[in-house]
Amino acid sequence: MNKLTCSFPAKVTAIFLFVITVMLSLTGAAGIYLFYEYGFYRLPLADIKKDVFEDITRGYAYTVFYEYFPVYMNNLYEIKEYQEAFSHEKTNFRFVLKDPDGRVILSNYLGEEYLLRRTYQYEDYIVYSDATGRQTGSEIKIYTIDCYVARAMAANDRYKMANRFVELAYKMRYAIIPITALSFIAAIIVFIFLMCCAGRKKGEDRVVPGTMDKIPLDILGLCILIIFYFQLKVITHINVLSEAGMIMLVVICAICDILLALMACMSFATRCKLGGWWKNTVVYRVFSLIRRIVSRTFGIIKYLITNIPLVGKTVLVILAISLIEFISLASVDERNTLALLWFLERLVLVPIILLTAIGLQKLQIAARKMAEGDAGYHVDTRFLFLDLKKHGQNLNSISEGISRAVDERLKSERFKTELITNVSHDIKTPLTSIINYVDLIKKEKIENETLKEYIDVLDRQSTRLKKLTEDLVEASKASTGNIEINWARTEIGVLLAQTVGEYEEKLKDIGIELILKKPEEEVFVMADGRLLWRVFDNLMNNICKYAQPSTRAYINLDIKDRQAVITFRNISKYPLNISSDELLERFVRGDSSRNTEGSGLGLSIAKSLTELQHGKLDLYVDGDLFKIVVSFEII
């Protein structure tokens, strides 16, 4: 590949192919557009011909009325040219021009068969005047032209050429699409190859810039734009060429433009490979010079100012202002001049004082933010100066130090999460083997009742351990946000009803009556239906485990302030002597005696999954009343 990119014949061949493929792509795209506009993809051939013939006929009719008719009426010398142009040997166009009274004025129609007939009307505004030239009246006359297209098509005119072109284009209307696509793909491939060739020369392992690559990039671009502009001016203003000549001129200009654009792209690619392409521009050089001058000047001023203490700077400023005021008062007697000088002084002092006040306010806000725990707050020091800027930079350094400490802590938390995930994964493999073998043992015929009890205990506890492992992994992922969320428009009422339906039998078995209330209209939220179902499933499972038997549990779906609010309420069968925040922590259970199966992760997982979906989960405990409120924004 390296030899090919350095080969001069390969580059010339690629440039030739690029011009051909780009021209084919542009021509094909223009053809597809024209085919679509003229209905080649939706109309039969006869209808397309009619539309094309009608456009040609309208142009001929316009020529007859506005050119041939005036020449005929004034009996000018050009009449023979028009008679020959509209003869049967020169054109397939037939016409009958009639005056407002229906009398035939001009005609070349002999009653032969025709493919198309159209009638057009034109208005002629006539002004009457007397011998002195004064206008005495006016009149509008309406002339009618009946136009025909001869069926025989004997003459080799625009109709015949259009007929051939339309028939050929109709046959090629679908073939041009893949040809254009392939040409476009080939142009891209060749372009990429040429960009790889840019700056490569035979016998050189490095990128070698050419003569054009040494020209400033903005000057090169400006020259190319000027060439494009002059080409456009020539094409739009030239009138001496025929249609074929204009087409040839446009093709030549297009090829030149493609070569110029390719040349600019290859030069830009060479500059990019060399690095620092922006440095070889006039704009960059001018700005660099200005920057160096300004930087040197400010560097000297900054050195002088920064080496003076703050109190000394303040004293110097006050002395300088006092000296200027004293000189002004001593040397100027006129009040107007003094007033002007006072105004100019305030014009300088007020912005400085305001900038100082704004800088102090920024530092005050930054200190308050950091005191409130916003470790990532950054002081904008762009408009601070002198010691205020130093103080702002020091505060930013403190903020960065706090942020690093927080990042280290987060890293530690991530390490713990990964450790939990990895350990849980390592436990799953032997645990799966235990569960499978216990299942196989249960299928055997075992006579010993004690052994059966042991196997049941193994089955129950291994299943519990598997559930604990899965909950542990899920809680770890949910707390770190390491879960893929597939956002979708979700009807929360239907999902809630489905979840309740799955637990209906289980709740009846333990004597809990479940009452679901939701509005009749649909309530949509933006969430992941799978994760939202997991939230509802954990909350329903929590009711099954900890609700007091022979009581009622309530689930309400309400709409409040553009929020979908889902409330789960039940009576706990165990005393709730811990706070709501503690219940939402990991491994905390409402059953302090731990008589029920569970990991204490259900509510924590539900809260994390809810917050991942931009929702909110709150838990309230009032005596034995256990209430969870989940809310999402309605869309």
URSUL-V822782 format. One record per pair of residues at least 4 apart in sequence whose C-alpha atoms are under 6 Angstrom apart, sorted by the first residue. I is the first residue (numbers start at 0). J is the second residue. If there is no record, write none. Layout:
BEGIN
i-><I	I>
j-><J	J>
END
This chain:
BEGIN
i-><4	5	5	5	13	16	17	17	17	20	20	20	21	22	23	24	24	24	24	27	30	34	35	38	48	49	52	61	62	63	63	64	70	70	70	84	85	88	89	90	90	91	91	91	91	92	93	93	93	93	94	94	94	94	94	95	95	95	95	96	96	96	96	96	97	97	97	97	97	97	98	98	99	99	112	113	113	113	113	114	114	115	115	116	116	117	118	118	118	119	119	120	120	121	121	122	122	123	123	124	124	125	125	126	126	127	127	127	127	128	128	128	128	129	155	157	158	161	164	165	168	171	175	177	181	182	186	194	197	197	198	198	198	198	199	208	212	215	215	216	217	233	240	240	249	258	270	271	278	283	286	290	291	294	297	301	315	318	326	327	345	350	354	358	368	369	369	374	374	374	377	380	383	383	384	406	414	416	417	418	419	420	423	427	456	457	467	470	473	474	476	476	477	477	478	484	485	486	486	487	487	487	488	488	489	489	490	490	491	491	506	507	510	510	511	511	511	511	512	513	513	513	514	515	515	516	517	517	523	523	524	524	526	528	532	534	537	542	545	545	546	546	546	546	547	547	547	552	552	553	553	554	554	555	555	556	556	557	557	558	558	561	562	562	562	563	563	563	564	564	565	565	566	566	567	567	568	568	569	570	570	570	571	579	579	582	583	583	584	585	585	586	586	586	587	588	600	606	609	610	610	614	614	615	615	616	616	617	617	618	618	619	620	620>
j-><196	199	200	201	17	20	21	186	189	24	182	186	186	26	27	28	179	182	183	179	34	39	39	42	52	53	56	65	66	67	68	68	74	75	78	89	90	154	154	154	156	148	149	152	154	148	107	108	146	147	106	107	108	145	146	105	106	144	145	103	104	105	143	144	101	102	103	104	142	143	102	142	141	142	150	147	148	149	150	148	150	147	148	146	147	146	144	145	146	143	144	142	143	141	142	140	141	139	140	138	139	137	138	136	137	134	135	136	137	132	133	134	135	133	159	161	162	165	168	169	172	175	179	181	185	186	190	265	265	269	206	207	208	269	206	212	266	279	280	280	280	237	244	245	253	262	276	276	283	287	290	294	295	298	301	305	319	322	330	331	349	354	358	383	373	373	374	398	401	402	395	388	387	388	388	410	418	475	421	422	423	472	468	431	460	461	598	474	477	604	480	481	607	608	607	527	527	526	527	525	526	527	524	525	523	524	522	523	522	523	511	511	548	549	548	549	550	551	551	551	552	553	553	554	555	555	555	556	633	634	633	634	612	532	536	605	601	546	571	572	569	570	571	572	570	571	572	568	569	567	568	566	567	565	566	564	565	563	564	562	563	633	631	632	633	630	631	633	629	630	628	629	627	628	626	627	625	626	625	623	624	625	623	618	619	587	602	603	603	600	603	598	599	600	599	599	604	616	614	614	615	630	631	629	630	628	629	627	628	626	627	626	624	625>
END
